[in-house]
Amino acid sequence: MASRGPNRKGGATSKGQVRIIGGERRGHRLQFVDQGGDLRPSSDRMRETLFNWLQFELPGLRVLDLFAGSGVLGAEALSRGAQRAVLVEKKRERAADLKRQLLPLFDYRIEIHTADALQWAGQSALQFDLVFVDPPYDLGLAEPACAALEERGLLAAQAWIYVESRRHAEEPVVPSNWQLHREKSGGDIRARLFRREEI
């Protein structure tokens, strides 16, 4: 999951950890450095809900975590049987930290890019079966990211797309051929899982 919102005063740096909650790497803890207080990984409860929705779909999927942050969504998908995951993280220090921790865990199954998510999506020729769209809530990135995925042909014919946003804000508009499959709200989070249909 990516960074979440405005920085705390003074650009404070804190350390945190998040654990993989299912699959072959269950219980493994990922460390992350939160510069400015803008990184809030998905809670165990929300991730458990998401991966319960996807539990019979994950084996063999090609996964994209477009705003990687702590990397836990991509790592969780791989732990539970996804074939391959590509993580995109804009901040260089975070991307280096993801490589340090996740490459030893998943080897050739994971690929980590240091790049702006929208720029990367505009240049990639890859295609994915499952995409996590979980950008910082207050930057207005979810809607253009969803549009870019469709416009650039990054989605497989019946891809799954998970979109997370702020619960009390306006929902990001998604392409018309994405059908809402599941939805849940908790705390400040609105989680929606879509299934793509061919146009």
N, C-alpha and C positions, 0 to 999 in steps of 0.2 A: 504494500500500500504506500501511496505517495504522501508527500507533505500535505499539511492540512490547512493552513490559514496564516494569519498574520504572525509575525515574529514577536516574541516576548521582548520586553524592554531590555536594552543592553546587549542583545544578541547572545544571550547565555547559551552555554553548551552543556548538555547533560547526556548521560549514558543510560541506555535502557536495553532491555532484551525482550524477545518474543519467542514463543516456542512453537514448533511444528506439532500439530495435535493429532495427526493421523498418518497411517501408512508406514512404509519401511523406515522412515526417519522420525517416527513419533517420539516426542519428548526432547528432541534435539533443540537446543536454544541458540537463537541467532542474536548476536550483539549488534547494537547500532548506536551511533553518535548523533545526537539531535542538536544541530547547531541552530540556535534561534528559537527553539521550541515549536517548530512547524511540522514535526513528524509525529503522527499518531497511528501506529499500526492497527489493523482491524482487531477487534476484541476476539478472544477465543470463542465466545458465544456466536458472534456474527459469522465468523469463519466456519464454525461447525454447521450452522444453518446453510450457508452457501454450498459447502462441500457435501452435505446431505442431499441437497437439490441435485448435485452433479455426480453422485457416487457411482451410478451405473454407466455414466458417460465418459468418465475420465481416462480409462485405459487406452493408450495409444494416441491420445490427442496431441496436436501441436498447439502450444499455448503462447500467448503474448501477454506480458504484464507491462502495459504501456507507460505507467508512472510508478516505477518499482518501489521507491522509498526503502523500506526495511527489507524488501524482497520476499516477504513471508507468503504472499499469495502464489507467486510462481513456485517457491520451494514446496509449499503445501501440495500444489497440483502434481509436481514431480514425485513427491513422496507417496502420493496416492495412485500413481500409475501412468501419468501423462508421459508421452514418448519424449517430448522435447519442449523446452521453454526458452523464449527470448525475453530478456528483461531490458527495459530502457530506463535509464536514470540520468537526469540532467546534471546533477551535482557531482563533480569529479571525485570528491572525497568519498561520497556514498557509493558511487560506482566501484571505486577501488576496494571498498570494504565488502561489497557484495561479491566481487571476484575472489577476494581472500577467503571468504567463508563458504561460498556456495560451489565454487569449482571443485574443491576437494570432496564435497558431498555427492555431486552429481556428474562430475567429469564432462564428457562430451555431450551429455543431454542438456546442458545449459549454456546459453550464450548471453553475454552482458554487454550492452552498448552504452557508452557515455554520450548522450545526445539529447537534444530537445525532442520531446515526444512527437509534436506535430511535424517538425522537420523530418524526423526519422520516418514517420508514417508516409510522408510525401515522396520519399525516395526508395522505400523498400519494395522489393519484388516478391517477398515471401507471402505465404498464405497460411491462415490459422483456423483451427477448429474451435478455439476458446480464447476470448480476449477479456482481460480485466481493464476496465476504464475507471480508475479511481484517483483522479487528480486532486490537487489542493482545492478545497471547496470554494474558495472565494476568488478564484482567478478566471472563472468562466471558460474552463478548458474542456469540460466534458462534452458539450455539444459539438464544437468543432472537431474534437477527436473522433466522435462517433461518425460524423459526416465524412471525415478523411478515411476511416476504415472502409466505408462503403464505396466511396468515390475512387479510391486507389486499388480496389480489388484485393484487399488483404484478407477477406473473409471467405472461408469455404462455403459451399452451397447451403449447408444447414448449420452454420456456426452458432455457438452460444456466445453471448456478450453480457458480461456483468457490469452494471453501471451503478456506482455509489455516489450519492450526493447528500447535501444538507437537507434534513427532514423538513424544515419549515421554509425552505426556499422553493422557488419555482422549479419544477422538474425539467431537466435538460431534454430538449426535443431530440428524438432519435429518428433515423430513417424510417419511412412508412412501411417498409417490408420487414421490419423487426417486430415480432409478436411477443407481447409480454407473457412470460411463462410463470414466473413467481415474483412475489414482492413481499418485503418485510421492512418495518420501521422499528427502530429502537434507539432511545436516547436522542442524539442529534443526527442520526444516520437514516437515510432511506436507501435500501438495497433493492435493486431490480435485476432480474435475470431475463434476458430476451433470447428468442430463437429466430435466426434469420431465415427468411423465405426468399427464393429466387424471384427476381422481378420479371 
